Amino acid sequence: MPKTYVTILGKSVKAVAKMRGGGSALPGLVVEKIDPNFIKHTLGQLPHGVVVISGTNGKTTTTKMVVELLEGQGLKVFTNRTGSNFTRGVAAALLGETSLTGKLKADIAVLELDEAHAVNFVRTIHPRFSLILNVMRDQLDRFGEIDATQKMLRQIAINTTDTVVLNREDRRVAEIQKSLTSQKVKFFGLDKLLINQFPTDDTLRGGTTTTTNVNADVVLNRLSVDKAEFIIDSKAQRTNLKLNGIYNVFNAAAALTLVRAIVGEKVDNPKLLKDLSNVTPAFGRGETLLVKGQPLELVLVKNPSGFRLGLKSFDPRNYATMIAINDNYADGRDMSWLWDVDFESLHEKGVSQVSGIRAYDMGLRLKYDEVKIENIDSSITRALKKFIDNNKDKPKRIYCTYTAMLDIRNKLSKITKVEKIS
């Protein structure tokens, strides 16, 4: 169990940081420096162990789905709900859930982890279950090319002690099975008619779609705007959805597969689907806010696949569009990936506002696709105000990188109700 003084100190730092409006990960960073074993000792109390969810796209919303589905099956779950997926974010989240004596009241931990930080995490804390969603080029300045990302994700699977859940339709993820020995492996997948709607890194670069022939525990069979059909236990199972974006529906297949593996034979499938129908997107991942009587959607983008699927998922007609691109460390410094995104869907209506540190890079990219831009302003404060004022009677949508999204949410919280992520 963690040392009592470490927990007390960490909680004190967390309280001060909250009063000053500081970041969610700062208290975790302090605790890690004082007691490097804080996370290991705290999570070691859990009777059902630790679940790690990683991959390039979809970690935060998939983690939210898994947590809510497990809670519906009767488990008390600890998770790093802020979406801060570095280890210091996990430590900070633990501080909010532990007693002063370091006791964590939970049955299982479900953790979203950044690929690089997950490698170090699983060397000291072996997850019982892991889920690998996909492998895409992302943050080239941190991860290098895609094969390096695959190697990191493979280490997560190798260090898993019970069951690894893999994406059947992503060749690099499916290949991880070959490196496993004692672990059980389960797959989630797509009906063959849907595969072309979910591009892998290979297809984005002009390659052909390749799939494996292995059986999947859960298959996304059909989808529409607000409904999905999954094949589970060889039967078609339908459910309504509140999730926005086709990518989130495929991630739902991943979440269902993982939860079924964790709960085992006692799983209540009808309850799973009912609970899934009530899951809403994680903050900033298709989240909808009400601003001056009109909906405003926030869509996180951080690599070519994610941006392409976002543009494909959301119809630009009748919406005013803003794009905010930052290149801070958490976004990735290398923005060359913007040139791999097809912005043709925005051609007819254009873009009302472009902003962020790399606003003019984004503006140049749109110009090459002949997308009309009404305004460019690198200041998100000025750009957001202008975007709202110039489109008072229209629904709005903002595509934004991670730090731009946090900045926008913070500014919107001053004029409308925004869920606080502590």
N, C-alpha and C positions, 0 to 999 in steps of 0.2 A: 504494500500500500504506500502511496506517496507520502513524503514527510509533511507533517501538518503545517510547518512554517512556510513551506513552498506553496501550498495551496492557498494559505491566508494571504501571502504576499502577492500571488498571482491574481487573486480576486480583488485585492486592493488596487493593483495596477489597472485591472479591467474596469473598475468603477471610476477611477480617475480619467481613463481614456474615454469612457462613455460620456462623462460630464463635459469633456473638452472636445467632443466630436471626433475623437481619434479613430484610427482603423481597427478592424476587428482582430487583426493578427498580432498587434503589438504585445498584449499580455502573454500570448503564447511564446513569442520570441524571448521575453524576459525569463519565463519559466524554463524554457529549453536551456538557456545559458546557466541557470542556477542548478537545475537537476535534469541532465540529459535523459534520464530514465523515467521521467514523469509520465509520459504517454504509455510506455511499456507496462509500468506498474499499475497504472489506472485501468487500462484496457484488460489487463490480466485477470481482473475480477469477474469478467463477464462469462456466464455459464455457457452461452452459445457462440462465444468467440467473436471474431472480427470478419467483416466483409469489406473487400476493396473493389471499388468500381473505377475503371480507368479507360483511356482511349482518347482520341483526338476530339471528337464531337459528341455532345449530348450527355456529359457526365452529370451535370447539375440536375437537370430535369429527370433523368433516369434514377438518380439517387433519391430524389423526392418521391417518385413513384414507388420505388422499392420500400422506402420507409413507411409510406401510407398503406401499402398492401400488407406489409408485415404486421403493422399495428392492427389492421383489420383481421388478421389471423390470431390476434391475442398476445403478441410479443411487445414488450416495452423496448423501444429502440433509441439508442444514442446515435446522433449524426452531426457532421459539421455543416450545419444548415446554411451558413453564410455563403457557401460556394467558395470560400477561401481554401483552395485545395493543396496548399503547401502544408508541411507538418506543423508549422507554427500556428496555422489556422485550426488544425485539429486540437492542438494544445489549448488554444484560446477557447474553443468550444467546450472542451472538457471542464475548464474552470467554471463555466456557467452551469454545469450539470452536477458537479461534485459537491459533497458536503464539506464543511471545514476540516473534517478528519480525512478527506480524500475518498470517501465512499461514493461510488457511482451506481445509481439506482437504474439499472437497465439489464435486459437479457442479452442483447446483442448490439454490436456497433456496425453501422453501415457508413463507410467513409468514401467520399469522392476524393481521389488523389491525382494530382498532376503527374504525368508520366515519369518525369525525371525524379521527383521527390518520392514517388511510390517505390522506386528501386531501392533507395536507402531505407525506407520505412519497412519493407517486407524482409529485409535482411535481419532485422532485430525483432520484428513483430510479424510472425507468420500468419497470414490470414487463413481462416478456415475455408472461406469461399471467395472467389474473385470473378469479376465480369469484365471482359475485354470487348469494348464496343466496336472500335474501328481504328484504322491507321491512315492518317492523311498528313500531307505536308502542312506543318503548322509551326510558327515561330522558328524559322530556319536559323535565326541567330542563336537560339538556345539549343535546339535539338539536332541541328544538321539535317541531312536528308532523311527520307522516309524509312530507309532500312535501319537507321539508328533508333528511330522511334519503335520499330518492331522489336528490336533487341531489348529495349527497356521493358516493353509490355510482356515479352517472353519471360523475363525475370520475375515479374509479378506472378505469372502462372506457375512457374517452376517452384516458387516458394509457398504456394498454396497447399494446405494440408488435406483438404477434403475434395471439393468440387470446383472445377473451372468452367465457366460459361463463355462460349465463343460465338462470334458472328460467322455463320456459315457462308455468307455471301461476300465477305471480304477475304480475298485470297491470303493476304499476309497474316490476318488473324486466325483463319482456319488452319494455317500451317503450324501454328504454335502447338497444336495437338501432338505433332511428331516429337516435340522436345519433352513431353510429359511421360512419367513412369507410373507412379502409384495413384495419381489423382484420377478421380472420375471426371468425365468431360460431357457436357451437354451443350447443344447448339440451339440457337434461334435463327430463323431464316425467313425468306420471302417466297411467295408463289412466283413461279417463273414469269408470269405475265406482269409482275410488278418490278422486276429486277432493274429494268432500264430507268425507272423513276428514281432510283437511289444510286447515283454514280459513285464508284470507288475512285481512288487516286489514279488507277490505270485508265479508266474510261474518260476521266477528265483530260487526260493527256493524249487522247486519241486511240487508246488501246481497246481491246474487245472485252466484253463481259465474260468472266469465267466463274463458274460455281463448282462446288463439290457435290458429290452424290450422297453424302452422309444424311441420315435422318435427323430432323430437328425436333426438339421437344415442343416448341411453339413456332408456328408459321403464320406470318401475316398474310392472309389470303385475299382480302379485299379491303378497300378503304374509300371513304368519301369525306365530305367536309366535316361531318360530325359523327361519323359511325365507322366502325371497323369490325372485321370478321377475322378471327384467328382459328387455326386448326390446332386443337389441343386433344390429346388422346384419341386421335383420328376422327374427331367430331368437330363440325363447324360451330364456333361459339361467337355470338354477336354481342356488341355492346355499343352504347352511345359514348361520346367523348366530349370533354371540355378542353382537351389539349389542342393548341394551335400548331400547325405545321406538320407536313407529312413525315418529316424526320422524327418527330416526337412519337408518331404512331408506330414506327418501326422500333424505336427505343422501348415502347410499351411491350413489344414481344420479348425484348431482352429482359425487361423487369419481371414479366410473368415467368419466364424460364428460371431466373435466379430465385425468385420467391418459392416456386415449386420445389426447387432443389433444396432450399433451406428448410422448409416446413416438412417436406417428405410426404409420407403416405397419409398424414392427417390433413393435408391441404384441402381447403374448401374452395373448389373452383368457381362455383356460382358466386360466392362472396368475393373472390378475387376480381371477377369481371364487374360486379356491382361497384366495388370500391374504385376500380380503375375508371369507371364512368364519371366519378366525382373528382378526379385529380385535375388540378389546374396547372398551367405552366409555372416553372420556377421563375423567380424575379428576373426581369430583363430578357427572358427567353420566350417571347410571345406574350408577355404580360400586358394586360390592358388597364390603363388608368383613365379616369374621367377628368378632363380638363375643360373648364368653362362650358360644360354641357355636351362636349363631344368626346368620343373615345380616342385615346392615343395609345398606340401599340409600340412596345419596345422590342426590337428583334436583334439579338446579339449575333454579330458576325466576326469571324476571326481567321478564316481560311477560304480557299476557293469553293470547296464542297459546301460548307455551311452557308456561304453567301448565295451560291447558286440555288440551293434547296430553299433558302428563305425567300428569294425572289419568286421561285416556282410555287411556293406555298401560299403566298399572299397576293391577291389580285389588286393591282394598283389603281384600278378604276374607282372613281368616287373618293379616293384617298389623296391627301397631300403627303408627299414623301420628303423626308430629310435623311441625309446620310452624314454621320459623324465618325471620323477616323482619327484615332490617336495612335502614336507609336511609342508609348511608355513601355517599361520593362514587361508589365503584365499583359500587354497587347502583342508583344513581339516587335522588334525594331524594323525588321525587313518587311516592307509593304509591297514588294514586287508581286506578291500573289494576287493583287487586285487586277493584274492584267490577264489572269486566268479566269476571271468572272465575266459572264455574258450578261450585259445590262439591257439587252434588247427589249425586255418586258417593260422597261421604263420609258421607252422611246416615244410612245404616243402621248403620255401625260407629262413627261419630264419630271424634274426634281425641283421642289420648291426651295430647298436650302441645303447647302453643303457646309460642314464645319469640322472642327477638330484640328489638332496639330498638323495633320497631313491633308488639310482641306484642299489645297491647290493641287496636290498629287491626285486626289480623288476627282477634282474638277477636270483635270487633264484626261484622266481615264474615261470619264463620261463623254467628254468632247470627241474622243476617238470613236465612240459608239453613237455619236450624233444624238446624244440625249440632252435636251434643253435644260439649262440651269437658270433659275431665277435669281438666286443670291448665293454668294460665297463669303463666309466670314469665319476665320480661324478661332474666334472667341466663341465658345459654346454658350456662354451667358448671353451675349448679344444675339447670336444666331437662334437660340431657342425662343427668346422673346419675339423676335421677328417672325419666326416660323408660326408661332401661335397667333400673333396679331394679324398676320397676313392671310390666315386660313381659319377665321373664327367659326365659320359655319360648316366646316368640313371635318370628317374623321381624319385622323393623322396617324402616320406610321414613321418610326425612326429606326433605321438600320445603323447600328453603332458597335464599335469595338468595346472591349471590356471596361477600360477606365473611362471612356466617354459615356458608357451606359451608367456607371456609378455616379459620375458628375451630373448627368441629366436627371437621374432619379432624385439626387439630393436637391437640385434646383426645383424640380416639380413638387417636392414635398412641402415647399413653401407656399404653393398655391392650390394644392389638392391633396387628397388622402393617398399616401403611399405606404405600403406595408414596410414596417421597420424590420431590418435584418440585423439583429444584434450579435 
